[in-house]
Amino acid sequence: MANTLKFIDMVAKESLAVAHEKAQFIATTDRQYDDSFGINGAKIGQTLRVRDANRYTRRTNSRVMDVQDQDESTQNVTVATQDGVDMRFNSAELALDTANPKQVAEFNKRYIEPAISALVSGIEADYLEASTKATYNVAGTAGTGITTLVAPGAARAKLNQGLAPKDMNRCIQMDSVTMGGLVNGVAGYFNPSSAIGDQYKEGLVARTAMANYYENERIWNLTNSSDVTANTNADALVTDGGSSIAVSEDLSQANQVVGSVFTVAGVYACHPETKAAYAHLQQFTVTATGAVSASVSPTIHLTGAKKNVCSSTGADLAVTDFNEKAMTFVGAASTTYAQSLMYHRDAFQFVTADLPIMDDAAKCVRMSKDGLSMRFWLGSDIRNDEMLLRIDILYGTAALRPEWACRMIGSAAV
């Protein structure tokens, strides 16, 4: 028993260390470990409530107080996914000396690293896809390669306009083809010697233009539908605080693509605090398709402290201002584009929770590191003289502040 407990403890520590190094996207977003389940363990479907920031409006030209009620809202992050990886060992492999660094390193290379790499890669791909689809800001020109800092600079401006903190927690994820074109175009900005303290992180290229640049082959590719020409319906059914827009028959449900981004003629974005109009139209991403209406993000707020759309002069819009207006989609029809992503750490959340320790599992441990909680469960197979190991992680993801992120679009994907 003592040897197997040392073995599983070693596997747990080494696995979490590998996960930390391999997690390019997870490691650069807000990781939250919910220890409230530490006694009995969490179950799929349980939620963690996260508070949104309060929004207020300014009082002007009056000494009389204009007291505002608190409008504090919350969002639920559901721990809805349990992923894992399974391994088996024979008696000889289990007999390794866990105090011998050389043996541990060899075991790590042969078993733990490939297993955890596969687990983390799949989770990262799903998380990155969901986060990108939730991001409605897009910078760059579809069909034009990203070979200068123009697109990253425009993405940085979108984060600034969304009031994302201007600190060291901004990152960019790019596929290797896009990164290759950018580095070749502005090589002087990507001197490896300028990279800061995270050089051990997999995929880190350099830090420049207020962001850490990561090369990541898990970047999500968006394929536009065969029809990207449409209008909103004669009655767009928009409501103040709603998140759907009725579309014309030109954009049938079959031609709506979750993650595609569009603008509506005459609907401008505004400053989150002053409510002054920005020079660009508000961008929306399709979050769900419908026979009549498409669900979109961000939620449309026409007035008040949460107002996020306006006219070109900053005036409030009416719901009728969305009726029968041209919808302009980003990119060409039936074309695939890699969706590089710039974001602040707190735009996206990755939440893990403790899985239960089974009563009949004497060799079952749970361990957490850097916001990741994993369970390691070892059991014997007497018939085949083997030990079976399952590694599980229970997690949920959310985009609580998508305004602190921006996609970058360039040439069609190859």
Secondary structure as the mmCIF struct_conf table of DSSP 4:
data_model
#
loop_
_struct_conf.conf_type_id
_struct_conf.id
_struct_conf.beg_label_comp_id
_struct_conf.beg_label_asym_id
_struct_conf.beg_label_seq_id
_struct_conf.end_label_comp_id
_struct_conf.end_label_asym_id
_struct_conf.end_label_seq_id
HELX_RH_AL_P HELX_RH_AL_P1 ALA A 2 LYS A 22
TURN_TY1_P TURN_TY1_P1 GLN A 24 PHE A 25
HELX_RH_3T_P HELX_RH_3T_P1 ILE A 26 THR A 28
BEND BEND1 THR A 29 THR A 29
STRN STRN1 ASP A 30 ASP A 34
HELX_RH_3T_P HELX_RH_3T_P2 ASP A 35 PHE A 37
TURN_TY1_P TURN_TY1_P2 GLY A 38 ASN A 40
TURN_TY1_P TURN_TY1_P3 ILE A 44 GLY A 45
STRN STRN2 THR A 47 ARG A 51
HELX_LH_PP_P HELX_LH_PP_P1 ASP A 52 ASN A 54
BEND BEND2 ASN A 61 ASN A 61
BEND BEND3 ARG A 63 VAL A 64
STRN STRN3 THR A 74 THR A 78
STRN STRN4 THR A 81 ASN A 90
HELX_RH_AL_P HELX_RH_AL_P2 SER A 91 LEU A 94
TURN_TY1_P TURN_TY1_P4 ALA A 95 ALA A 95
TURN_TY1_P TURN_TY1_P5 THR A 98 ALA A 99
HELX_RH_AL_P HELX_RH_AL_P3 PRO A 101 PHE A 107
HELX_RH_PI_P HELX_RH_PI_P1 ASN A 108 ILE A 112
HELX_RH_AL_P HELX_RH_AL_P4 GLU A 113 ALA A 134
STRN STRN5 VAL A 138 ALA A 139
BEND BEND4 GLY A 140 GLY A 140
TURN_TY1_P TURN_TY1_P6 ALA A 142 GLY A 143
BEND BEND5 THR A 144 THR A 144
BEND BEND6 THR A 148 LEU A 149
HELX_RH_AL_P HELX_RH_AL_P5 VAL A 150 GLN A 161
TURN_TY1_P TURN_TY1_P7 GLY A 162 LEU A 163
BEND BEND7 ASP A 167 ASP A 167
TURN_TY1_P TURN_TY1_P8 MET A 168 ASN A 169
STRN STRN6 ARG A 170 MET A 174
HELX_RH_AL_P HELX_RH_AL_P6 SER A 176 GLY A 185
TURN_TY1_P TURN_TY1_P9 VAL A 186 VAL A 186
HELX_RH_3T_P HELX_RH_3T_P3 ALA A 187 TYR A 189
HELX_RH_3T_P HELX_RH_3T_P4 PRO A 192 SER A 194
BEND BEND8 GLY A 197 GLY A 197
TURN_TY1_P TURN_TY1_P10 GLN A 199 TYR A 200
BEND BEND9 LYS A 201 LYS A 201
TURN_TY1_P TURN_TY1_P11 GLU A 202 GLY A 203
STRN STRN7 LEU A 204 THR A 208
TURN_TY1_P TURN_TY1_P12 ALA A 209 MET A 210
STRN STRN8 ALA A 211 GLU A 215
TURN_TY1_P TURN_TY1_P13 GLU A 217 ARG A 218
HELX_LH_PP_P HELX_LH_PP_P2 ILE A 219 TRP A 220
STRN STRN9 ASN A 221 THR A 223
BEND BEND10 SER A 226 SER A 226
STRN STRN10 THR A 229 ASN A 231
STRN STRN11 THR A 232 THR A 232
BEND BEND11 ALA A 234 ASP A 235
TURN_TY1_P TURN_TY1_P14 ASP A 240 GLY A 241
STRN STRN12 GLY A 242 ALA A 246
STRN STRN13 VAL A 247 VAL A 247
TURN_TY1_P TURN_TY1_P15 GLU A 249 ASP A 250
BEND BEND12 LEU A 251 LEU A 251
HELX_RH_3T_P HELX_RH_3T_P5 GLN A 253 ASN A 255
TURN_TY1_P TURN_TY1_P16 VAL A 258 GLY A 259
STRN STRN14 VAL A 261 CYS A 270
TURN_TY1_P TURN_TY1_P17 PRO A 272 THR A 274
HELX_LH_PP_P HELX_LH_PP_P3 ALA A 276 ALA A 276
STRN STRN15 ALA A 277 ALA A 288
BEND BEND13 ALA A 291 VAL A 292
STRN STRN16 SER A 293 ILE A 300
BEND BEND14 THR A 303 GLY A 304
TURN_TY1_P TURN_TY1_P18 ALA A 305 LYS A 306
STRN STRN17 VAL A 309 CYS A 310
TURN_TY1_P TURN_TY1_P19 SER A 312 THR A 313
BEND BEND15 GLY A 314 GLY A 314
HELX_LH_PP_P HELX_LH_PP_P4 ALA A 315 ALA A 318
HELX_RH_3T_P HELX_RH_3T_P6 VAL A 319 PHE A 322
TURN_TY1_P TURN_TY1_P20 ASN A 323 GLU A 324
STRN STRN18 ALA A 326 PHE A 329
BEND BEND16 VAL A 330 GLY A 331
TURN_TY1_P TURN_TY1_P21 ALA A 333 SER A 334
STRN STRN19 THR A 336 ALA A 338
STRN STRN20 SER A 340 HIS A 344
HELX_RH_3T_P HELX_RH_3T_P7 ARG A 345 ALA A 347
BEND BEND17 PHE A 348 PHE A 348
STRN STRN21 GLN A 349 ALA A 353
HELX_LH_PP_P HELX_LH_PP_P5 ASP A 354 MET A 358
TURN_TY1_P TURN_TY1_P22 ASP A 359 ASP A 360
TURN_TY1_P TURN_TY1_P23 ALA A 362 LYS A 363
STRN STRN22 CYS A 364 LYS A 369
TURN_TY1_P TURN_TY1_P24 ASP A 370 GLY A 371
STRN STRN23 LEU A 372 ASP A 381
TURN_TY1_P TURN_TY1_P25 ILE A 382 ASP A 385
STRN STRN24 GLU A 386 ALA A 398
BEND BEND18 LEU A 400 LEU A 400
HELX_RH_3T_P HELX_RH_3T_P8 PRO A 402 TRP A 404
STRN STRN25 ALA A 405 MET A 408
BEND BEND19 SER A 411 SER A 411
STRN STRN26 ALA A 412 ALA A 412
HELX_LH_PP_P HELX_LH_PP_P6 ALA A 413 ALA A 413
#
